[in-house]
Amino acid sequence: MKKNHLVSVIVPIYMVQDYLEKCVQSIRNQTYSNLEIILVDDGSKDACGKICDRISEEDSRVVVIHKQNGGLSDARNAGIEIAKGDYFVFIDSDDYIHPQMIELLMKPIEENRADVSVCNFIDVDDKDAIEFSEITNPAIKILSSHEDKTEYYLCERFVRFTVAWNKAYPRKFFDDIRYPKGKIHEDEFTTYKLLDKAEKVAYIDEPLYYYVQRGSSIMGEGFNEKSLYRLEAMDERIRIYAARGDYDWAEKVHFLYRLMYVQYAGQIIKDKEYDYSILRPYFRIYRELTFKNVFNFPISFKKKLGYISMALFQKLYISTHI
């Protein structure tokens, strides 16, 4: 297999002038140097556009797009449209990465013929000063069997296989896939489709991506009506799997997670006095699938009752978890 592939690193940027330099510098400092760094200025009203232009003058690998604000998905899609790389890596502009991240992501692709490579990540405070150490022998798991993928995708490592930004994907996987414009939780609509295309996925159990926690980020805003896009994404995923006859116990685990989120959303809506009717469209699949599947789940009878009745769920489960 060809080595030293060109990797396009796509960075969607909006109003992050205090974080942007650190993010881009962490990409420029990668030990894997065959990079195309695409900075997508999504209509930022702060100094981000000027910072991008200055960096592009310093580094010939940097390409800058200035566009009207269209949101995170639209910015990622704009980068995909012009990318020349054999592989794509997405980095959010307020985060940063280990100097070896791209090298280590590409290693199992080039040496083990993995289709997609995924690394672990760590949450960091925006004021943390991280000292990087060299990684010489990372633990790598090649996921090819259905059982392996189920364990990693849908169980304890669920988030690592849902987010867009800790992975290297082949460009061909994006021939018919784009991120949904105007929706948050855009990775819930997209990442599983990309992983579905992969016969072999490599998981590197090293925290190579530093996910910065800041209150003004999308994920730091807490629950609001837009959070229900996550339920829409889950509904879409469950229906796609069911339609192709692949709705096995692994997807039931995902369905279980979805039911938990419906119940959580219901409690928050009640507490914050939102219009409860905004949840109504999401109960369609709840009604259709719950009685068919819930008693097959490997969970306690107490929780099974809770998943069938919202009132019971709130009494038996949510009250102890919020």
N, C-alpha and C positions, 0 to 999 in steps of 0.2 A: 504494500500500500504506500502511496505517496506520503512523504513526510514534509513537515514544515509548511502545512497548509496556510493560506492567507485566512486570518480570522478577522471578521468585522465585529467590532465592539460598538454597540448602539446605545447611546446615552440620551434619554429624553430629559429635557431641562426646562424647569419652570420655577422662577422665583426662589433660587437657592444660592444666591451670590456668596453667602457665608460658607457654603459647603463645596462649591463647585471645583475650586482649585485643588483641594485635597482629593476629591474623587478622581479628577482627570489625571493628576500627577501619579496616583496609584496605578492607573492604566499605562501611562507612559513609562513607568518604571518596571514593567513586567519583564521577567527573564525570557519570556517568549516574545520576540521582537517583530515577527512578521504580522503586523497588525494594521488594520484600517480602523481608525477611531472616528466614529461618526457622532458629532455633537449636534443634537436637534434642539435648537432654541425655539420652544413652543410659545412664542409671543411674550416672553418675559418682559416685565415692565421695570425690572431692576437692572443691575449691571451685567447680568449673565451674558447677553449678546456680545458686549464688548470683551468680556473675559474670553469667550469662545474665539472671537476673531484674533485676539492677541495670541492665544495658545496655538492657533493654526499657523501663525507666522513663525512660531518657534519650532514647530514639529511638522514635517511634510506628511506624516501619516494621518494628520488630523484633517477631517472634512467637516465643514459647518453648514447646517441648514438653518435658515431663519424662516419661520412660518407663522401664520396667524394661530392664535391659541385654539387648540382642538382637543386638548386633554391627553392623558398619558398614552392611551391606545393609539390615537391618531399620530402622536409623535413617534412611537415605536414603528408604526406602519410606514411613516415617511422615511425612516432610516432603512427599513427593509427594502423599500423600492429602489434605493440607489446603491445598496451594499454590493460590493464586488467579491466578498470573501467566500471561501468554500464552507465556512462555518460561521455561525452567529453566536455572539454572547451579549446579553443585555445587562447593563449596570444602571441602577437608579442614581440620579445625580447628587443625592445627599448621602450616599453610602460610599464605601471604598473597599479595596480588595487586597489580599496578600500578594506580595510581589511574584509569587510562583503560581498564582491561581490558574492562569490560562495555560501555562506549561503543563501543570498537573491535570487539568481537564483534558488536554489534547493527548496526553500520554496513553491512556487506555484506548482512545480512538485510533491512534496510529500504531499501537503495539498489539492490542487485543481485538481490533476490528469492532469496537463498540460503536453503535450508531449515535447515541447521546451520552454525554457525561455529566454527572451531577456531583456537586460537593456540598459539604455541610456548611452551616453559617452560624454566626454568633451575634446576639443582640449587644450593642454597645451604646453607651451614653454619648451624646454629641460632644462632650468635653473630655472623653477618655483619650489618653495617649497610649497607643498600642505599640509595643516593640515586637517587630517581626523576627522570628527565628527561622533558620533554614529547615526545610522539610526534606528528608532524604529517603524515607521509606514509608509512604502513606499507606494506610489500610484501604484496599480497593476491593469491592465486591462486584462481580459481574452478574447482572440479573438477566436471565434468559428464560427461566421456567416461569410458568404461570404462578406457582406458589411463591417464588422469590419476589416477583413483582407485586403480588398481593400483599405480602408482609411489609414491604418497604413503602409502597404507594399509599396504602390505606390504613396502616396501623400507626406505630409510634413515630414514623418518619413522614407522616402525611404532609406536613407543611413544606418540607424540603422538596417534595415532588409536585407541589402545586404552584409555588411562586415561579415567576419567569426568569429571575435574575441570577441564579447560581448554577447555570447550565451552559453547555456548548451543544448547539444543534446544527445538523447539516442544512445548508441553504435549501436543498430540494424539499425538505419537509414543509417549507413555507410556500410551495408552489400554489397551494389551494387553501392556505390558512392565513388569516390576519386577525389582529386583536379587535374586539368590538368597540367601535367608537362611541364615546359618550357614556360608558358604563364603568363603574368601579368594580373591583374584584374581577378585572378583565382576565387575569391569569386562570381563574376558575373556569372560564369559558374556553380556554385555549390550551393550557399545558397538557391536559390529559389526551387531547387529540394528537399532539406532537409525540407524546410518549407511546401512544397506540401504534404509531408508525414504526417504532423501533423494535427490532428483534433482540438486540442486546443493549442494555443500559448499564453503564458503569457508575457505581456510587463510591465516592471518595469520602471516607469518614474523618475528614479534617475540616475545621472551620476556616475556610479560605475567603469567605465573604463576610464583611462587617456591616451589619444592618443597623443603621443609626436610628436611635429612638429620639424623636423630637415631637413636641406637642402639636405643632402646626402641620404635620404631615397628614396625608389622607388616612393612614391607619391610626393616627393619634387622635382623630376627631371623635372617636367613639361611635355608638350606634345612632343612625338616623335612617330616614326612609330609603336613601340610596343603598344602605347596607342590604336591603332586600334583593339587590341584584345577585347576591350570593345564592339565594334560594332559586332564582331563575336559572342560574348556571347549573345548580345541582339537578333541577328538574330536567334540563336539557340533557345532561349527561346520563341520568337514569333512563330516560326515554330512548336515547341512542343505543345504549347497551341492551335494553329490553327488546327493541325492534330487531336487533340482529341476533336475538336468541342467546345472548351472552350475559344474562342477568344472574350471575352465580352468587355464592355467599359473600364474595368480596364486595360486590356492589351492594349487597344488603348491609354490609358494614357502612358503606358510604351513605346509604339510605338512612341508616340509624343516626349517623352524624347529622344528616339533613333534618330529621325529625327533632333532634335536640336543638338545632338552630331555630326551627319554627317556634318551639316552645319558649326558647330564650327570647326571641323577638317579641312574642306575645306578651311576656312578662314586662319587658322594657316598655312596650307600647302602652300597656296598662298603667305602669308607674308614671310615665311621662305624659300621659293623657293625649297621645296621638290618636288620630282617627283609626279605630281598630279595623275598619273595612279594608285598609291597605293590605292586610294579610289574606283577605278572602281568596284572591286568585291562587294562592299557594296551597290551599287546602284541597284542591282537586286531586293532586297526586297523593296527598296524605290520605284521603278517603279511599282512593282506588287501590293503593298498595298496602296500607297498614294491615288490614285483616288478612290479606293473602300471605304476608311475610313475617309479621312481628313475632308470632309464636315459634318461629324457627330460629330466632336469634339466640346465640349462646349467652343469655343474660338472665338475671334473676326474675322470678315471677313478679316481684314488686315493680321492677322497671318495665316489664311487659305491660302491666296494667297502666303504668304511667304514660307509655307511648300511645296507648289507645285513647286515653282521656286527657285533654289538656288540663282540666281542673286537677285530676289526680296527679298528673306529671308535676304541676306546680307545687303541689303539696308534698309529693314524695321525693322529688329530685331537685327542682330548681331552687327551692327554699334553702337547700344546704349547699348550693354551688354558686350563689351570687352574693 
